Amino acid sequence: MKRVHGPAFRAAQLDLAKCPVCRGRAVIKGVFHELACVQCSASGWVTADTGEALPLEVLVTQLSIRLQAAEQQIEQLKRPVPMFGPDAQYNENNRRGPGATNFTGD
């Protein structure tokens, strides 16, 4: 095992799983009303390997890491896909038509 002095330079992403008791809802059904889940500290997330609740400071960091990764993935999916082949040539402006507009040959 490596000796480590001080905190880590980067926060490592932990494997999280939905709480098996509340099924990720953070509340459990009581007799008359919903109660905060005690197993996951009302967060809906537990560690995947042990099933224990995370401390709130660690949980906030882990959820922030996951949110940033999800936002980055959404931004990548929003980018237009570059076209290749005849379709790209048909849709781009080739300035060969009247008034330097697109001429497709149709």
C-alpha positions in Angstrom: 0.0 0.0 0.0 1.2 3.4 -0.9 1.9 6.0 1.8 -0.2 9.1 1.4 0.2 12.4 3.2 -2.6 14.8 3.1 -5.8 14.8 1.1 -6.0 13.4 -2.5 -5.5 15.9 -5.3 -8.7 14.8 -7.0 -11.9 13.4 -5.6 -12.4 9.8 -6.8 -15.8 8.8 -8.1 -17.2 6.1 -5.9 -19.7 3.4 -7.1 -23.1 4.3 -5.9 -26.3 2.2 -5.9 -29.9 3.0 -5.2 -30.9 2.3 -1.6 -32.5 -1.1 -1.4 -34.8 0.0 1.4 -36.4 3.0 -0.2 -35.4 2.1 -3.8 -33.8 5.5 -4.4 -36.8 7.5 -3.4 -35.2 8.8 -0.1 -38.5 8.2 1.8 -40.3 5.1 3.0 -44.1 4.6 3.3 -45.3 5.0 6.8 -48.8 4.2 8.1 -50.1 7.7 7.6 -47.3 9.6 5.9 -43.9 9.1 4.3 -40.8 9.0 6.5 -37.2 9.8 5.7 -35.2 6.6 5.0 -32.8 5.9 7.8 -30.7 3.4 5.8 -29.5 6.0 3.2 -29.8 9.2 5.4 -32.7 10.3 3.2 -30.5 10.6 0.0 -31.6 7.5 -2.0 -27.9 6.5 -2.6 -25.6 4.1 -0.8 -22.2 2.7 -1.6 -22.5 -0.1 -4.1 -20.0 -2.5 -2.4 -21.0 -2.2 1.3 -24.6 -0.8 1.1 -23.8 1.8 3.8 -24.9 5.4 3.7 -22.3 8.0 2.7 -21.5 11.0 4.9 -23.2 14.1 3.7 -19.9 15.8 2.6 -18.9 12.8 0.5 -22.4 12.4 -0.9 -22.6 16.0 -2.1 -19.2 15.6 -3.8 -20.2 12.3 -5.5 -23.5 13.7 -6.7 -21.8 16.8 -8.1 -19.3 14.6 -10.0 -22.1 12.5 -11.4 -24.1 15.7 -12.4 -21.1 17.2 -14.2 -20.5 14.0 -16.1 -24.2 13.8 -17.1 -24.2 17.5 -18.2 -21.1 16.9 -20.3 -22.7 13.9 -21.9 -25.8 15.9 -22.7 -23.7 18.6 -24.3 -21.9 16.1 -26.5 -25.2 14.6 -27.6 -26.5 18.1 -28.5 -23.6 18.8 -30.9 -24.6 18.4 -34.6 -23.1 15.4 -36.2 -21.0 16.3 -39.3 -22.4 14.8 -42.5 -20.2 12.8 -44.9 -20.7 11.6 -48.4 -23.4 12.6 -50.9 -25.7 13.9 -48.2 -23.2 16.4 -47.0 -22.5 17.6 -50.5 -26.2 18.0 -51.3 -27.0 20.1 -48.2 -24.0 22.4 -48.2 -23.9 25.6 -50.2 -21.7 25.1 -53.3 -22.4 28.6 -54.7 -23.1 27.3 -58.2 -26.7 28.4 -58.5 -28.3 31.7 -59.5 -27.0 34.5 -57.2 -24.4 32.1 -55.7 -27.1 30.0 -54.1 -26.9 26.2 -53.7 -27.2 24.2 -56.9 -28.2 20.5 -56.4 -28.8 19.4 -60.0 -32.4 18.4 -59.4 
